[in-house]
């Protein structure tokens, strides 16, 4: 009998082919298991299991350090089973130890899986009501340092800033699949500047997706919510970090999911956080 494209054997062959086409993955897999290097180095080399979280949390904490901000918040919209929020909490502890900036962690989810799709923009041909449910009690037992906020994101995101008064937000991950839920999550950015760093690093999961009938575009899903957010705001813009994969020591697919929220009229937006003078004075040779 011939294996179907969705068989375990075929999926194994796909993984092997990817490995052969990207041989650099082999030494990285070995390096991930070796306890060496600083936190910054391990972030730079993608040596953490969720390198996009390591990048976002580390970059946010470093920006805060350069601005003299002692505390920040990082957020995950779309917790699902909770493995990502557990890792985000670990990254927060590591970043705090490396930079001296205290990092608060918050996770938003319905607690009951995806809600009912509202219309075609929520991609009901891929996502179903109830997908990605959560064992709330088991997850909360593993999150002593994170705030798990349950309920409809349209309500909880709107109330978050006034209710919790978090430290300035520096990194946000949005993995809520739907257009409607993404639009609700982006609504948190309308808050006062005091709740944000001038540039907020963002990971937008559902802007690419798997190669299995998931056809993301700017008219549906997260990309549609991003486009409408940018059209509705003049001093707030959510944009990809141009050429990120070419700046990284290890180019990876997640690089294309990284955005930055630019708060152009934030009082600290124009404050210098670049290299010291010793690195910007180029000798004439």
ZAFIDREN-750746 format. One record per residue (C-alpha): residue number from 1; z, y, x. Coordinates in pm, 1 decimal. Each point is the difference from the previous one (the first is absolute). Layout:
N
@num:NUM, pz:Z, py:Y, px:X
...
***
This chain:
285
@num:1, pz:0.0, py:0.0, px:0.0
@num:2, pz:-93.0, py:343.6, px:128.7
@num:3, pz:282.5, py:248.1, px:52.6
@num:4, pz:-5.1, py:300.1, px:-231.8
@num:5, pz:11.2, py:351.6, px:148.1
@num:6, pz:362.5, py:25.7, px:-114.3
@num:7, pz:116.0, py:-325.6, px:155.4
@num:8, pz:274.8, py:-9.8, px:258.8
@num:9, pz:-240.5, py:-134.4, px:261.6
@num:10, pz:-246.4, py:284.2, px:-52.9
@num:11, pz:276.4, py:258.4, px:24.5
@num:12, pz:112.9, py:-164.8, px:324.6
@num:13, pz:-353.4, py:26.9, px:142.1
@num:14, pz:-14.4, py:368.2, px:-94.5
@num:15, pz:325.6, py:65.8, px:187.2
@num:16, pz:-121.5, py:-192.4, px:306.4
@num:17, pz:-330.2, py:190.3, px:0.2
@num:18, pz:180.8, py:333.0, px:-16.2
@num:19, pz:216.9, py:-107.5, px:291.1
@num:20, pz:-303.4, py:-99.5, px:208.3
@num:21, pz:-173.4, py:328.4, px:-80.2
@num:22, pz:312.1, py:195.2, px:102.0
@num:23, pz:142.0, py:-186.2, px:301.9
@num:24, pz:248.8, py:278.2, px:68.3
@num:25, pz:207.2, py:-129.1, px:-291.2
@num:26, pz:113.9, py:-298.9, px:206.7
@num:27, pz:199.5, py:188.5, px:267.6
@num:28, pz:141.1, py:227.3, px:-270.1
@num:29, pz:125.4, py:-299.9, px:-194.5
@num:30, pz:176.6, py:-120.9, px:314.1
@num:31, pz:139.3, py:345.7, px:81.1
@num:32, pz:149.5, py:33.7, px:-349.1
@num:33, pz:230.1, py:-288.8, px:80.2
@num:34, pz:119.9, py:143.6, px:330.7
@num:35, pz:294.6, py:244.8, px:-4.1
@num:36, pz:-134.5, py:266.6, px:234.0
@num:37, pz:-90.3, py:367.3, px:-4.2
@num:38, pz:139.7, py:307.8, px:-168.9
@num:39, pz:-21.3, py:56.4, px:-373.5
@num:40, pz:-278.2, py:253.1, px:54.2
@num:41, pz:-198.6, py:-246.3, px:212.3
@num:42, pz:34.7, py:-279.5, px:-254.1
@num:43, pz:-118.1, py:238.8, px:-271.3
@num:44, pz:-296.9, py:108.0, px:211.9
@num:45, pz:-105.7, py:-361.7, px:61.8
@num:46, pz:42.4, py:-119.2, px:-360.9
@num:47, pz:271.9, py:-245.9, px:98.8
@num:48, pz:184.5, py:18.1, px:-331.1
@num:49, pz:-85.8, py:-221.1, px:-300.6
@num:50, pz:-97.5, py:302.5, px:-212.6
@num:51, pz:-144.7, py:238.8, px:258.2
@num:52, pz:-95.4, py:257.1, px:-264.4
@num:53, pz:366.9, py:37.0, px:-92.1
@num:54, pz:101.7, py:20.2, px:365.1
@num:55, pz:-262.4, py:271.4, px:53.9
@num:56, pz:93.6, py:204.0, px:-305.0
@num:57, pz:375.7, py:-11.5, px:49.6
@num:58, pz:-19.4, py:64.0, px:375.7
@num:59, pz:-244.8, py:289.4, px:-36.0
@num:60, pz:208.1, py:159.2, px:-274.2
@num:61, pz:321.6, py:-29.3, px:200.7
@num:62, pz:-169.9, py:142.0, px:309.5
@num:63, pz:-138.7, py:296.1, px:-195.0
@num:64, pz:347.4, py:65.3, px:-137.8
@num:65, pz:148.6, py:-13.9, px:349.9
@num:66, pz:-249.9, py:256.3, px:127.9
@num:67, pz:76.6, py:225.9, px:-294.7
@num:68, pz:374.5, py:-33.3, px:49.9
@num:69, pz:47.8, py:-178.3, px:-334.7
@num:70, pz:291.8, py:-242.8, px:20.5
@num:71, pz:-62.6, py:-211.2, px:-311.5
@num:72, pz:-311.7, py:-118.8, px:-181.6
@num:73, pz:-94.3, py:-234.6, px:-282.6
@num:74, pz:-268.2, py:-268.5, px:-17.2
@num:75, pz:-123.2, py:-149.3, px:-326.7
@num:76, pz:-176.5, py:-313.0, px:-118.8
@num:77, pz:-167.5, py:24.6, px:-339.9
@num:78, pz:-69.8, py:-357.3, px:-111.8
@num:79, pz:266.9, py:-233.6, px:135.9
@num:80, pz:-111.8, py:-328.0, px:-164.2
@num:81, pz:182.5, py:-290.9, px:168.5
@num:82, pz:173.6, py:236.5, px:239.3
@num:83, pz:-109.0, py:-119.5, px:344.5
@num:84, pz:-158.2, py:337.8, px:71.9
@num:85, pz:311.0, py:195.9, px:-94.0
@num:86, pz:216.1, py:-226.8, px:214.9
@num:87, pz:-233.4, py:68.9, px:294.2
@num:88, pz:-4.0, py:373.2, px:-74.0
@num:89, pz:379.6, py:-2.0, px:14.4
@num:90, pz:-12.4, py:-174.4, px:336.3
@num:91, pz:-249.9, py:254.8, px:130.6
@num:92, pz:227.0, py:278.9, px:-121.7
@num:93, pz:287.1, py:-134.9, px:207.2
@num:94, pz:-221.2, py:-40.0, px:307.6
@num:95, pz:-149.5, py:348.0, px:-35.7
@num:96, pz:343.5, py:152.4, px:-46.8
@num:97, pz:125.0, py:-164.0, px:318.9
@num:98, pz:-307.6, py:116.1, px:194.5
@num:99, pz:-15.7, py:361.2, px:-120.7
@num:100, pz:349.9, py:88.0, px:-115.8
@num:101, pz:-142.0, py:87.7, px:-343.9
@num:102, pz:176.7, py:-173.2, px:-289.7
@num:103, pz:-250.3, py:-166.8, px:-233.9
@num:104, pz:78.6, py:-62.8, px:-367.9
@num:105, pz:-203.3, py:-267.5, px:-183.5
@num:106, pz:-99.2, py:-9.7, px:-367.7
@num:107, pz:-205.9, py:-254.6, px:-191.2
@num:108, pz:-155.9, py:49.4, px:-345.0
@num:109, pz:-107.6, py:-281.2, px:-231.1
@num:110, pz:6.5, py:-100.4, px:-364.1
@num:111, pz:199.2, py:-310.4, px:93.8
@num:112, pz:-215.9, py:-200.5, px:-241.6
@num:113, pz:-340.5, py:2.6, px:167.1
@num:114, pz:-302.6, py:208.3, px:-89.1
@num:115, pz:2.5, py:180.8, px:-335.2
@num:116, pz:-284.1, py:-33.8, px:-249.4
@num:117, pz:-321.4, py:165.3, px:128.7
@num:118, pz:-78.7, py:324.0, px:-181.7
@num:119, pz:-379.5, py:0.6, px:36.2
@num:120, pz:-284.5, py:-98.7, px:235.2
@num:121, pz:138.6, py:221.0, px:277.9
@num:122, pz:292.6, py:-240.5, px:39.0
@num:123, pz:-245.6, py:-278.2, px:95.8
@num:124, pz:99.5, py:-251.4, px:-269.9
@num:125, pz:-272.7, py:-232.2, px:129.2
@num:126, pz:223.0, py:-59.0, px:305.6
@num:127, pz:359.8, py:89.0, px:-97.2
@num:128, pz:195.0, py:-147.3, px:-291.0
@num:129, pz:319.3, py:98.5, px:-174.9
@num:130, pz:294.5, py:-178.1, px:163.4
@num:131, pz:-162.9, py:-55.4, px:340.2
@num:132, pz:231.3, py:43.4, px:302.7
@num:133, pz:334.4, py:-45.8, px:-173.8
@num:134, pz:331.9, py:28.9, px:184.8
@num:135, pz:326.9, py:-191.2, px:34.3
@num:136, pz:212.5, py:313.3, px:-25.0
@num:137, pz:337.5, py:-154.2, px:85.4
@num:138, pz:-132.1, py:-187.6, px:304.2
@num:139, pz:-173.2, py:310.3, px:133.3
@num:140, pz:296.0, py:232.0, px:-49.8
@num:141, pz:214.5, py:-241.6, px:199.4
@num:142, pz:-236.4, py:54.5, px:295.1
@num:143, pz:-11.1, py:378.7, px:-27.5
@num:144, pz:338.6, py:140.4, px:96.4
@num:145, pz:-159.9, py:312.9, px:146.3
@num:146, pz:-272.6, py:73.5, px:-256.5
@num:147, pz:-5.8, py:148.6, px:-346.8
@num:148, pz:-191.4, py:-217.5, px:-249.3
@num:149, pz:-113.3, py:211.4, px:-295.4
@num:150, pz:-118.0, py:-206.2, px:-297.1
@num:151, pz:-193.7, py:114.3, px:-304.8
@num:152, pz:-335.3, py:145.2, px:-97.2
@num:153, pz:-125.7, py:194.8, px:302.0
@num:154, pz:-130.1, py:272.9, px:-230.6
@num:155, pz:365.3, py:72.8, px:-83.8
@num:156, pz:185.3, py:-92.1, px:319.0
@num:157, pz:-232.8, py:188.3, px:236.8
@num:158, pz:22.7, py:316.6, px:-210.4
@num:159, pz:381.4, py:-12.9, px:-8.6
@num:160, pz:54.0, py:-111.7, px:359.5
@num:161, pz:29.3, py:332.2, px:182.2
@num:162, pz:239.5, py:160.1, px:-247.5
@num:163, pz:210.8, py:-314.5, px:-43.5
@num:164, pz:26.6, py:-117.7, px:361.2
@num:165, pz:-61.8, py:321.2, px:199.8
@num:166, pz:-133.6, py:-203.7, px:292.2
@num:167, pz:-36.3, py:107.0, px:360.4
@num:168, pz:-350.9, py:134.3, px:75.9
@num:169, pz:-259.8, py:-268.4, px:-67.5
@num:170, pz:-204.6, py:-94.5, px:306.5
@num:171, pz:-176.6, py:-325.3, px:-88.7
@num:172, pz:-116.7, py:-145.8, px:-330.2
@num:173, pz:-162.2, py:-336.5, px:-66.2
@num:174, pz:-183.3, py:-34.6, px:-331.3
@num:175, pz:-92.1, py:-352.7, px:-106.5
@num:176, pz:5.9, py:13.0, px:-378.5
@num:177, pz:-357.9, py:-123.5, px:-59.2
@num:178, pz:-69.2, py:210.7, px:-311.3
@num:179, pz:-157.4, py:342.9, px:-27.2
@num:180, pz:265.1, py:107.0, px:-251.4
@num:181, pz:294.1, py:-112.5, px:213.9
@num:182, pz:-148.9, py:159.9, px:312.3
@num:183, pz:-48.2, py:329.7, px:-183.4
@num:184, pz:364.9, py:-16.3, px:-107.7
@num:185, pz:117.1, py:-74.4, px:354.9
@num:186, pz:-204.9, py:288.7, px:140.8
@num:187, pz:175.8, py:225.2, px:-248.4
@num:188, pz:309.0, py:-5.8, px:220.4
@num:189, pz:-188.9, py:217.1, px:250.1
@num:190, pz:13.2, py:292.1, px:-243.8
@num:191, pz:365.9, py:49.9, px:90.0
@num:192, pz:155.2, py:280.3, px:202.4
@num:193, pz:-84.2, py:23.3, px:370.6
@num:194, pz:364.2, py:-62.2, px:90.1
@num:195, pz:-49.8, py:-362.7, px:-97.5
@num:196, pz:-290.5, py:-59.3, px:238.7
@num:197, pz:-106.3, py:25.5, px:358.8
@num:198, pz:-304.4, py:228.9, px:32.6
@num:199, pz:-220.0, py:-304.4, px:54.5
@num:200, pz:90.9, py:-324.8, px:-172.7
@num:201, pz:-145.8, py:-321.9, px:138.4
@num:202, pz:-128.7, py:-227.4, px:-276.7
@num:203, pz:-120.8, py:-357.5, px:-28.3
@num:204, pz:-231.2, py:-57.2, px:-298.2
@num:205, pz:-38.0, py:-375.4, px:-33.5
@num:206, pz:-255.3, py:-28.5, px:-278.0
@num:207, pz:-270.0, py:215.9, px:153.8
@num:208, pz:-167.1, py:-298.9, px:167.4
@num:209, pz:116.5, py:-338.6, px:-133.0
@num:210, pz:-116.8, py:-355.2, px:49.9
@num:211, pz:-364.6, py:-106.9, px:-4.7
@num:212, pz:44.6, py:-189.1, px:-327.5
@num:213, pz:-154.3, py:198.9, px:-285.8
@num:214, pz:227.8, py:299.6, px:69.9
@num:215, pz:-239.7, py:294.7, px:1.8
@num:216, pz:201.4, py:312.7, px:77.5
@num:217, pz:-171.4, py:335.1, px:-47.3
@num:218, pz:88.8, py:361.2, px:-78.6
@num:219, pz:-42.6, py:-47.9, px:-376.1
@num:220, pz:269.5, py:-264.7, px:-46.6
@num:221, pz:332.5, py:-107.6, px:150.0
@num:222, pz:184.9, py:178.0, px:279.8
@num:223, pz:-309.9, py:177.6, px:129.9
@num:224, pz:-55.5, py:158.6, px:-341.0
@num:225, pz:360.9, py:120.3, px:-9.4
@num:226, pz:-33.8, py:144.9, px:350.9
@num:227, pz:-321.8, py:183.1, px:-89.0
@num:228, pz:152.2, py:150.2, px:-313.5
@num:229, pz:315.3, py:100.3, px:189.7
@num:230, pz:-206.0, py:188.8, px:257.4
@num:231, pz:-211.7, py:165.8, px:-269.0
@num:232, pz:312.4, py:119.3, px:-181.8
@num:233, pz:172.6, py:148.2, px:305.5
@num:234, pz:-103.5, py:272.6, px:242.8
@num:235, pz:297.5, py:6.2, px:239.1
@num:236, pz:64.8, py:-376.3, px:-10.9
@num:237, pz:-266.0, py:-235.4, px:131.1
@num:238, pz:14.2, py:-374.1, px:59.0
@num:239, pz:-250.4, py:-98.7, px:268.4
@num:240, pz:-67.2, py:-295.4, px:230.5
@num:241, pz:94.6, py:47.5, px:364.9
@num:242, pz:-349.9, py:31.6, px:138.6
@num:243, pz:-86.9, py:-253.4, px:270.2
@num:244, pz:345.4, py:-157.5, px:8.5
@num:245, pz:-129.5, py:-342.2, px:100.3
@num:246, pz:-167.5, py:157.3, px:304.6
@num:247, pz:326.5, py:164.7, px:107.5
@num:248, pz:203.5, py:-318.4, px:-20.4
@num:249, pz:41.5, py:-241.3, px:291.9
@num:250, pz:-63.6, py:-279.0, px:-250.0
@num:251, pz:-257.6, py:76.4, px:-268.1
@num:252, pz:90.4, py:-170.3, px:-327.5
@num:253, pz:-112.2, py:-0.3, px:-365.6
@num:254, pz:318.8, py:175.3, px:-116.1
@num:255, pz:-106.0, py:310.4, px:193.5
@num:256, pz:-243.2, py:77.9, px:-283.0
@num:257, pz:285.9, py:5.1, px:-253.9
@num:258, pz:198.4, py:273.0, px:177.3
@num:259, pz:-7.9, py:349.6, px:-148.6
@num:260, pz:200.1, py:316.9, px:50.9
@num:261, pz:119.9, py:234.8, px:-270.4
@num:262, pz:-52.8, py:353.3, px:130.6
@num:263, pz:230.7, py:262.7, px:-152.1
@num:264, pz:-187.3, py:303.8, px:127.7
@num:265, pz:246.4, py:259.8, px:-128.4
@num:266, pz:308.7, py:-186.4, px:121.4
@num:267, pz:200.9, py:244.4, px:217.3
@num:268, pz:-15.1, py:-244.0, px:293.0
@num:269, pz:-366.6, py:-99.7, px:-32.2
@num:270, pz:-111.8, py:227.8, px:285.3
@num:271, pz:300.1, py:-63.7, px:221.7
@num:272, pz:-106.3, py:-135.0, px:340.7
@num:273, pz:88.3, py:-366.9, px:58.0
@num:274, pz:-262.6, py:-84.1, px:264.2
@num:275, pz:15.0, py:-70.3, px:369.6
@num:276, pz:220.2, py:196.4, px:240.2
@num:277, pz:-162.9, py:269.5, px:213.8
@num:278, pz:-7.2, py:-229.0, px:303.6
@num:279, pz:-252.5, py:-221.5, px:-179.9
@num:280, pz:-225.1, py:278.5, px:-126.7
@num:281, pz:-57.1, py:181.7, px:329.5
@num:282, pz:-308.6, py:-166.0, px:143.1
@num:283, pz:-73.1, py:51.5, px:371.1
@num:284, pz:-340.8, py:119.0, px:119.6
@num:285, pz:-142.4, py:-279.6, px:214.7
***
